[in-house]
């Protein structure tokens, strides 16, 4: 997945605030921004392009942002914005509704109505959040039912909100392991998950297409698997039971991905192990420890699975990743077996 990272500190101090105003007007929507920190504006934005859906992870100091009626008339890309607050607080006036939004809250607004928002960090830090841009046309029920949710703090720690929040917070950290062809699929999953979330709060469940509910369920299952990879008891039966569906239906959900549920779990565990093996901060941990950390009970099973997936034993991979020393006969080496897991 292509991630773009932009930081104001890469620019001269005098250019930073104006750069941020122009960037957010282009990336999110045109607004009038003021800030007490305009003289030295320290901010960062990470952007994920998922086709029609755009995800922005932002960090910035206190500011005020106003989308005036004149700006709405001048340019309206007809987008919904769904914001998740990660740190700090925000107040917003949207339409006839005023709200105060805290950490963990989700907030819906759009580009077609004026709004006035202020953001404040906690304890002198930064305001941090995730904003998803979704075309209005991607949400498959009437605007009138969605619009009544504008400016309402929606809980992101329980139910559908928790499912959506967990998915959004994992997108950016996992972007490195996604392929370019995954981005459009992830955009569709994101839109479907937001659709299910909004339907839950707008009480329009009957208006959500079955395929949207299925993709939202699949996204939730993926998130569940990610959170429980370290549990050696994680299995298709356990996943199905926790989501109140049959194992047969679980396998049907995974058919479009061309991989079985067990294979998906194994791939995600191996990828986590691969990352840990290349992490200098974990160089003092044995390979056996890292394998067990991600649910591999048997040392020999992990070594064989890792070599099948990456064409190299885990010890040789770690040596290359941490020290740049390629094992000359790595393609010919047999799996090292359990002893390989004791090495570092």
C-alpha positions in Angstrom: 0.0 0.0 0.0 1.3 3.5 -0.8 1.5 5.6 2.3 2.5 9.3 2.1 4.0 10.9 5.2 4.3 14.7 5.4 5.7 16.6 8.3 5.8 20.4 8.8 9.2 20.2 10.5 10.7 19.3 7.1 9.9 22.9 6.1 11.3 26.3 7.3 9.4 27.6 10.4 7.9 30.5 8.5 6.3 28.2 5.9 4.8 25.5 8.2 1.4 26.9 9.0 0.5 28.0 5.5 1.7 24.6 4.2 -0.7 22.9 6.7 -3.6 25.1 5.7 -3.1 24.3 2.0 -2.5 20.6 2.6 -5.6 20.0 4.7 -7.7 22.1 2.3 -6.6 19.8 -0.5 -6.6 16.5 1.5 -9.7 17.0 3.7 -11.8 20.0 2.5 -11.3 23.8 2.2 -11.5 25.5 5.6 -10.3 28.6 7.3 -7.8 27.6 9.9 -6.3 29.7 12.8 -4.0 28.7 15.5 -2.0 30.1 18.4 0.9 28.1 17.2 1.0 29.6 13.7 4.6 31.0 14.3 6.0 27.4 14.6 3.3 24.9 13.6 4.4 21.3 14.2 2.2 18.8 12.6 2.3 15.5 10.7 -0.1 13.7 8.4 0.0 10.1 7.1 -2.2 9.4 4.1 -3.4 6.1 2.8 -5.0 6.1 -0.6 -7.6 3.3 -0.8 -9.1 4.3 -4.1 -12.3 6.2 -3.6 -11.7 6.1 0.2 -8.9 8.2 1.8 -7.6 7.7 5.3 -5.6 10.4 7.0 -3.8 10.0 10.4 -3.1 13.4 11.8 -1.1 15.0 14.6 -1.2 18.8 15.2 -1.4 21.5 17.9 -4.5 23.4 19.0 -6.4 25.1 16.2 -9.7 26.3 15.0 -11.2 25.2 11.6 -14.2 26.8 10.0 -16.0 25.7 6.9 -18.1 28.7 6.0 -21.2 28.8 3.7 -19.1 30.7 1.1 -16.6 27.8 1.1 -19.4 25.3 0.7 -20.8 27.2 -2.3 -17.3 27.5 -3.8 -16.4 23.8 -3.7 -18.2 20.7 -2.4 -16.6 17.3 -3.2 -19.7 15.7 -1.6 -17.8 13.6 1.0 -18.6 12.2 4.4 -15.9 12.6 7.0 -15.7 10.2 9.8 -13.2 11.2 12.5 -11.8 9.1 15.4 -10.2 11.0 18.2 -7.0 9.3 19.5 -5.8 12.1 21.9 -7.0 15.5 22.8 -10.5 17.0 22.7 -12.6 18.7 20.0 -15.6 20.9 20.0 -17.8 21.2 16.9 -20.8 23.0 15.7 -22.4 21.4 12.7 -25.8 22.5 11.5 -27.8 23.2 14.6 -25.9 20.8 16.9 -22.9 21.5 19.2 -20.8 18.6 20.6 -17.7 18.0 22.6 -15.7 15.0 21.4 -13.2 13.1 23.5 -10.7 10.2 23.1 -12.3 7.2 21.6 -15.3 9.0 20.1 -16.3 8.8 16.5 -17.8 11.9 14.8 -19.5 12.2 11.4 -19.7 15.4 9.4 -19.6 16.3 5.7 -18.4 18.8 3.1 -21.9 20.0 2.2 -22.7 21.9 5.4 -20.9 24.7 7.3 -19.1 23.7 10.5 -17.0 25.3 13.1 -14.5 23.1 15.0 -11.8 23.7 17.6 -9.2 21.1 18.8 -7.3 21.1 22.1 -4.5 18.8 23.1 -4.2 17.3 26.6 -1.3 18.2 28.9 0.4 20.3 26.2 0.8 17.4 23.8 -0.7 17.1 20.3 -4.2 16.4 19.0 -4.2 13.1 17.2 -6.9 11.5 15.2 -7.9 9.5 12.1 -10.2 11.0 9.4 -11.7 8.9 6.7 -13.1 10.5 3.5 -15.9 8.5 2.0 -17.9 9.6 -1.1 -21.6 10.2 -0.3 -22.4 7.8 -3.2 -20.6 5.0 -1.4 -23.0 4.9 1.5 -26.1 3.0 0.2 -28.9 4.6 2.1 -30.6 8.0 2.1 -28.7 11.1 3.0 -31.6 12.2 5.3 -31.0 9.2 7.6 -27.2 9.7 7.7 -27.5 13.5 8.2 -29.2 13.1 11.5 -26.0 11.6 12.9 -24.0 14.8 12.1 -22.3 16.3 15.1 -23.2 13.5 17.5 -20.3 11.9 19.5 -20.7 8.2 18.6 -19.0 5.6 20.9 -15.9 4.0 19.5 -15.2 1.6 22.4 -18.2 -0.7 22.2 -20.1 -2.7 19.6 -19.9 -1.6 16.0 -17.9 1.5 17.1 -15.2 -0.7 18.7 -15.1 -2.9 15.6 -14.6 0.1 13.3 -12.1 1.9 15.6 -9.9 -1.2 15.8 -10.0 -1.6 12.1 -9.0 2.0 11.5 -6.2 2.1 14.0 -4.7 -1.0 12.5 -4.8 0.2 8.9 -1.7 2.5 9.0 0.6 0.3 11.0 -0.2 -2.7 8.7 0.1 -0.7 5.5 3.7 -1.9 4.8 2.5 -5.5 4.5 -0.2 -4.7 2.0 0.3 -5.0 -1.7 -0.8 -2.4 -4.2 -3.7 -4.6 -5.4 -5.0 -4.8 -1.8 -5.8 -1.1 -1.6 -9.0 -1.1 -3.6 -10.3 -4.1 -1.7 -9.4 -2.3 1.6 -11.2 0.8 0.4 -14.3 -1.3 -0.2 -14.1 -3.0 3.2 -13.6 0.4 4.9 -16.7 1.8 3.2 -18.8 -1.3 4.1 -17.7 -1.2 7.7 -18.6 2.5 8.0 -21.9 1.7 6.3 -22.7 -1.0 8.9 -21.6 1.4 11.7 -23.9 4.2 10.5 -26.7 1.8 9.8 -26.5 0.6 13.4 -26.9 4.2 14.7 -29.3 5.4 12.1 -31.5 2.3 12.7 -31.5 1.5 9.0 -30.1 -2.0 9.1 -32.7 -3.3 6.7 -31.4 -0.8 4.1 -27.9 -2.2 4.2 -27.1 -4.6 1.3 -26.3 -8.2 2.5 -22.8 -8.0 0.9 -22.1 -4.9 3.0 -23.0 -6.8 6.2 -20.9 -9.7 5.1 -17.8 -7.6 4.4 -18.3 -5.8 7.7 -18.4 -9.1 9.5 -15.3 -10.3 7.6 -13.4 -7.1 8.6 -14.4 -7.7 12.2 -13.2 -11.3 12.0 -9.9 -10.2 10.5 -9.5 -7.7 13.4 -10.4 -10.5 15.9 -7.8 -12.8 14.5 -5.1 -10.0 14.6 -5.8 -9.4 18.3 -5.6 -13.1 19.2 -2.7 -14.3 17.1 -0.7 -15.1 20.2 -3.4 -17.5 21.5 -2.3 -21.0 20.5 -6.0 -22.1 20.8 -7.0 -19.7 18.0 -8.7 -21.8 15.4 -11.6 -21.6 12.9 -13.9 -23.1 15.5 -12.9 -20.5 18.1 -13.3 -17.7 15.6 -16.8 -18.9 14.5 -17.9 -19.3 18.1 -16.9 -15.8 19.1 -18.8 -14.4 16.2 -21.9 -16.6 16.7 -21.7 -18.2 13.2 -21.0 -21.7 12.0 -17.6 -22.9 10.9 -19.1 -23.6 7.6 -20.3 -20.0 7.2 -16.9 -18.8 8.3 -15.2 -20.7 5.5 -17.7 -19.3 3.0 -16.8 -15.7 4.1 -13.1 -16.5 3.4 -13.7 -18.2 0.0 -13.4 -14.9 -2.0 -10.0 -14.4 -0.5 -8.7 -17.6 -2.0 -7.3 -18.8 1.4 -8.7 -21.0 4.2 -9.2 -19.6 7.7 -6.4 -21.7 9.1 -4.0 -20.6 6.3 -4.9 -17.0 7.0 -4.1 -17.4 10.7 -0.8 -19.1 9.9 0.1 -16.3 7.3 -0.6 -13.6 9.8 1.4 -15.3 12.5 4.4 -15.8 10.2 4.3 -12.2 9.2 4.3 -11.1 12.8 7.3 -13.4 13.5 9.1 -12.1 10.4 8.7 -8.5 11.6 9.9 -9.4 15.1 13.0 -11.2 13.7 14.0 -8.0 11.9 13.4 -5.8 14.9 16.6 -4.7 16.5 14.7 -3.9 19.7 13.9 -7.7 20.0 17.4 -8.9 19.2 17.9 -10.2 22.7 14.9 -12.5 22.5 15.3 -16.0 21.2 13.6 -17.1 18.1 11.6 -19.7 20.1 10.3 -16.9 22.3 9.2 -14.8 19.3 7.5 -17.9 17.7 5.6 -18.7 20.9 4.6 -15.0 21.2 2.6 -15.4 18.1 0.9 -18.7 18.8 3.4 -21.3 17.5 3.4 -24.1 20.0 5.9 -26.5 18.3 9.4 -25.3 17.4 9.8 -27.6 14.4 6.4 -26.6 13.0 7.4 -22.9 13.1 10.7 -23.5 11.4 9.2 -25.6 8.6 6.3 -23.1 8.1 8.7 -20.1 8.0 11.0 -21.7 5.5 8.1 -22.7 3.2 6.8 -19.1 3.3 10.1 -17.2 2.9 12.6 -19.7 1.5 15.0 -19.3 4.4 15.2 -20.6 8.0 14.3 -18.1 10.7 17.9 -17.9 12.1 19.3 -17.0 8.7 16.6 -14.5 8.0 17.4 -12.8 11.3 21.1 -12.7 10.5 20.4 -11.0 7.2 17.8 -8.6 8.5 19.9 -7.4 11.5 23.4 -7.7 10.2 23.1 -7.8 6.4 25.0 -11.1 6.3 23.5 -13.4 3.7 23.8 -17.1 4.3 25.6 -18.3 1.1 23.7 -21.7 1.0 20.4 -20.5 2.3 18.5 -22.0 -0.6 20.0 -25.4 -0.1 19.8 -25.5 3.7 17.4 -28.0 5.2 15.1 -26.8 7.9 17.2 -26.3 11.1 14.6 -28.0 13.3 14.0 -27.1 17.0 17.6 -26.2 17.7 17.2 -23.3 15.3 14.7 -21.7 17.6 17.2 -21.3 20.4 19.4 -19.1 18.3 19.2 -15.3 18.2 
